[in-house]
């Protein structure tokens, strides 16, 4: 197992993301904040900032095993629709990419209190190189707290090809302050000499007031084809949200 706790060499990237997060929180409309505190709706204003020992997405490393600072905010626009910003530092071998910013929009359709569908779209912008720019379309069906997820990436891992992702997710409550989340995913790709693969994620998380801490293990079914980017990883994260 690779426990990734190396410090990133690019302090400037992390400082940029800190300023990005401060800017987002400072410019949240007061009306939106009031709605998040007073509304009983599931969709409320949400903001998070987290430090991770390693950023892994669908089993693949996005920071070349370096730490990551991530920040996000989602603001409701009516009871079913919300829009936001999400940012993280990234690092890929041979590419001049340092920051990824996503602009997600989501529409939630509630069929009853136990079943709802979320339709999402995200524009993905990398800096400086644009070879990985693209978009993600996401469908998430929540049935009695079981999640069925389907995603389509327009530019999978910068290969200029589409991918389809299918996943099943379930979180178990372990008392009032702890939870155990598990996800099994399958990625169908169209890249020559690469095979479709499964990925597994399991994490234990806890919270103390607004502080959230998590330990996660990820793995892929065919790590050899990813030159170390799809190995077994242990990840520790610490963050807070509102």
C-alpha positions as CSV (number, residue, x, y, z in Angstrom):
1,X,0.0,0.0,0.0
2,X,1.2,3.5,-0.9
3,X,0.5,5.9,2.0
4,X,1.0,9.3,0.3
5,X,2.0,12.0,2.7
6,X,4.6,13.9,0.7
7,X,4.4,17.7,0.6
8,X,3.8,19.3,-2.7
9,X,6.7,21.3,-4.2
10,X,4.3,24.0,-5.6
11,X,3.5,26.2,-2.6
12,X,2.3,28.8,-5.0
13,X,-0.5,26.5,-6.2
14,X,-1.7,25.9,-2.7
15,X,-1.7,29.5,-1.8
16,X,-3.7,30.3,-5.0
17,X,-6.3,27.8,-4.0
18,X,-6.5,29.2,-0.4
19,X,-7.2,32.6,-1.9
20,X,-9.7,31.1,-4.2
21,X,-11.6,29.6,-1.3
22,X,-11.5,32.8,0.7
23,X,-12.8,34.7,-2.3
24,X,-15.7,32.2,-2.7
25,X,-16.7,32.4,1.0
26,X,-16.4,36.2,1.1
27,X,-18.7,36.6,-2.0
28,X,-21.5,34.3,-1.0
29,X,-24.8,36.3,-1.1
30,X,-26.2,36.9,2.3
31,X,-29.6,35.8,1.1
32,X,-28.2,32.4,0.1
33,X,-26.5,32.0,3.5
34,X,-29.8,32.9,5.2
35,X,-31.6,30.3,3.2
36,X,-29.0,27.7,4.1
37,X,-29.5,28.3,7.8
38,X,-33.3,28.7,7.8
39,X,-34.5,26.4,5.0
40,X,-35.7,22.9,5.8
41,X,-35.0,21.8,2.2
42,X,-32.3,19.3,1.5
43,X,-30.7,21.7,-0.9
44,X,-28.8,24.4,1.1
45,X,-25.8,26.5,0.5
46,X,-22.8,24.2,1.1
47,X,-19.1,25.1,1.3
48,X,-16.1,22.9,2.1
49,X,-12.4,23.2,2.3
50,X,-10.2,20.0,2.7
51,X,-6.5,19.0,2.7
52,X,-5.8,15.6,1.4
53,X,-2.6,13.6,1.5
54,X,-3.4,12.5,-2.1
55,X,-6.1,13.3,-4.7
56,X,-7.5,10.2,-6.4
57,X,-10.5,10.2,-8.7
58,X,-12.2,6.9,-9.8
59,X,-9.1,5.0,-8.6
60,X,-6.5,7.1,-10.6
61,X,-4.1,9.6,-9.1
62,X,-4.7,13.3,-10.0
63,X,-1.7,14.8,-8.1
64,X,1.1,12.3,-8.9
65,X,0.8,11.1,-5.3
66,X,1.3,14.6,-3.9
67,X,-1.1,16.3,-1.4
68,X,-4.1,18.3,-2.5
69,X,-6.0,21.3,-1.2
70,X,-9.7,21.4,-2.4
71,X,-12.4,24.0,-1.9
72,X,-15.9,24.2,-3.1
73,X,-19.2,26.0,-2.8
74,X,-22.7,25.2,-4.0
75,X,-25.5,27.8,-3.9
76,X,-29.2,27.0,-4.4
77,X,-31.2,28.7,-7.1
78,X,-34.7,27.7,-6.1
79,X,-35.6,24.5,-4.3
80,X,-34.4,22.0,-6.9
81,X,-31.5,23.7,-8.7
82,X,-28.0,24.8,-7.6
83,X,-24.7,26.0,-9.1
84,X,-21.2,26.3,-7.7
85,X,-17.5,26.3,-8.1
86,X,-14.9,23.6,-7.1
87,X,-11.2,23.8,-7.2
88,X,-8.1,21.6,-6.5
89,X,-4.4,21.5,-7.3
90,X,-3.4,18.7,-9.7
91,X,-0.2,17.3,-11.1
92,X,0.3,15.0,-14.1
93,X,3.6,13.6,-15.4
94,X,4.8,15.5,-18.5
95,X,2.0,18.1,-18.3
96,X,2.1,21.7,-17.2
97,X,-1.2,21.5,-15.2
98,X,-1.4,22.8,-11.7
99,X,-5.0,23.7,-11.0
100,X,-8.4,22.2,-11.9
101,X,-11.5,24.3,-11.6
102,X,-15.0,22.8,-12.1
103,X,-18.3,24.7,-12.5
104,X,-21.0,22.2,-11.5
105,X,-24.8,22.7,-11.9
106,X,-27.3,20.2,-10.4
107,X,-31.0,19.6,-10.7
108,X,-32.7,17.4,-8.0
109,X,-35.9,15.6,-8.7
110,X,-37.7,14.1,-5.7
111,X,-40.1,11.3,-6.3
112,X,-40.7,10.8,-2.6
113,X,-38.8,11.1,0.7
114,X,-36.8,7.9,0.0
115,X,-36.2,8.2,-3.8
116,X,-34.7,11.1,-5.7
117,X,-32.6,11.7,-8.9
118,X,-29.9,14.3,-9.3
119,X,-28.9,15.4,-12.8
120,X,-25.6,17.2,-12.9
121,X,-23.2,18.8,-15.4
122,X,-19.7,20.1,-14.8
123,X,-17.4,22.2,-17.0
124,X,-13.8,21.2,-16.2
125,X,-11.0,23.8,-16.8
126,X,-7.3,23.0,-16.2
127,X,-4.5,25.5,-15.9
128,X,-2.1,25.9,-17.6
129,X,-2.4,23.2,-20.2
130,X,-5.8,22.7,-21.8
131,X,-5.3,19.2,-23.0
132,X,-7.5,17.8,-20.2
133,X,-10.3,20.3,-20.5
134,X,-13.8,18.8,-21.0
135,X,-17.1,18.2,-19.2
136,X,-18.8,15.6,-17.0
137,X,-22.4,14.6,-17.2
138,X,-23.7,12.8,-14.1
139,X,-26.8,11.0,-13.0
140,X,-27.2,9.9,-9.4
141,X,-30.2,7.9,-8.2
142,X,-30.7,7.7,-4.4
143,X,-32.9,4.9,-3.3
144,X,-33.2,4.4,0.5
145,X,-29.7,5.8,0.8
146,X,-28.3,3.4,-1.8
147,X,-26.6,5.4,-4.6
148,X,-26.5,4.3,-8.3
149,X,-24.2,6.6,-10.3
150,X,-23.6,7.1,-14.0
151,X,-21.1,9.6,-15.5
152,X,-19.9,10.4,-19.0
153,X,-16.6,12.2,-19.4
154,X,-16.0,14.0,-22.7
155,X,-12.2,13.9,-22.4
156,X,-11.1,11.0,-20.2
157,X,-7.7,11.6,-18.7
158,X,-6.8,13.9,-21.5
159,X,-7.0,11.2,-24.2
160,X,-9.6,13.0,-26.4
161,X,-12.0,10.1,-26.0
162,X,-15.2,9.6,-24.0
163,X,-15.6,7.3,-21.0
164,X,-18.6,5.9,-19.2
165,X,-18.6,5.3,-15.5
166,X,-21.0,3.2,-13.5
167,X,-20.9,2.9,-9.7
168,X,-22.8,1.6,-6.7
169,X,-22.3,3.5,-3.4
170,X,-23.5,2.9,0.2
171,X,-22.7,4.7,3.4
172,X,-23.2,3.0,6.8
173,X,-23.7,5.0,10.0
174,X,-21.3,4.0,12.8
175,X,-22.8,5.9,15.7
176,X,-23.5,9.6,15.7
177,X,-20.1,10.9,14.5
178,X,-18.7,8.1,12.3
179,X,-19.6,6.6,9.0
180,X,-18.3,4.0,6.6
181,X,-18.6,4.7,2.9
182,X,-18.0,2.1,0.1
183,X,-18.1,2.5,-3.6
184,X,-17.6,0.0,-6.4
185,X,-17.2,1.6,-9.9
186,X,-16.6,0.5,-13.4
187,X,-15.0,2.6,-16.2
188,X,-15.6,1.8,-19.8
189,X,-13.0,3.6,-22.0
190,X,-12.2,3.8,-25.7
191,X,-8.4,4.1,-25.6
192,X,-6.3,1.8,-27.6
193,X,-4.1,-0.6,-25.5
194,X,-6.1,0.2,-22.4
195,X,-8.8,-2.0,-20.9
196,X,-12.0,-1.2,-19.0
197,X,-11.4,-1.5,-15.3
198,X,-13.1,-1.6,-11.9
199,X,-12.2,0.7,-9.0
200,X,-13.0,0.3,-5.3
201,X,-13.1,3.0,-2.6
202,X,-13.7,2.5,1.1
203,X,-13.4,5.2,3.7
204,X,-14.0,5.7,7.4
205,X,-14.9,9.3,8.4
206,X,-15.6,11.1,11.6
207,X,-16.5,14.6,12.7
208,X,-15.9,16.9,15.7
209,X,-18.1,20.0,15.5
210,X,-17.5,21.2,11.9
211,X,-14.1,19.4,11.5
212,X,-14.3,16.3,9.3
213,X,-11.5,13.7,9.1
214,X,-11.4,10.7,6.8
215,X,-9.1,7.8,6.0
216,X,-9.7,6.2,2.5
217,X,-8.3,3.3,0.6
218,X,-8.7,3.1,-3.2
219,X,-7.6,0.4,-5.7
220,X,-8.2,-0.5,-9.4
221,X,-8.6,-3.9,-11.0
222,X,-5.8,-3.4,-13.6
223,X,-3.2,-1.1,-12.0
224,X,-0.3,-2.2,-14.3
225,X,-1.8,-0.3,-17.3
226,X,-1.7,3.0,-15.5
227,X,2.0,3.2,-14.7
228,X,1.5,3.6,-11.0
229,X,-1.5,6.0,-11.2
230,X,-3.9,3.2,-10.3
231,X,-2.2,1.4,-7.5
232,X,-3.6,0.8,-4.0
233,X,-3.5,4.1,-2.1
234,X,-4.2,5.1,1.4
235,X,-5.4,8.7,1.8
236,X,-5.9,10.9,4.8
237,X,-8.0,14.1,4.6
238,X,-9.0,16.8,7.0
239,X,-11.5,19.5,6.3
240,X,-14.5,21.6,7.4
241,X,-17.7,22.8,5.9
242,X,-20.9,24.7,6.5
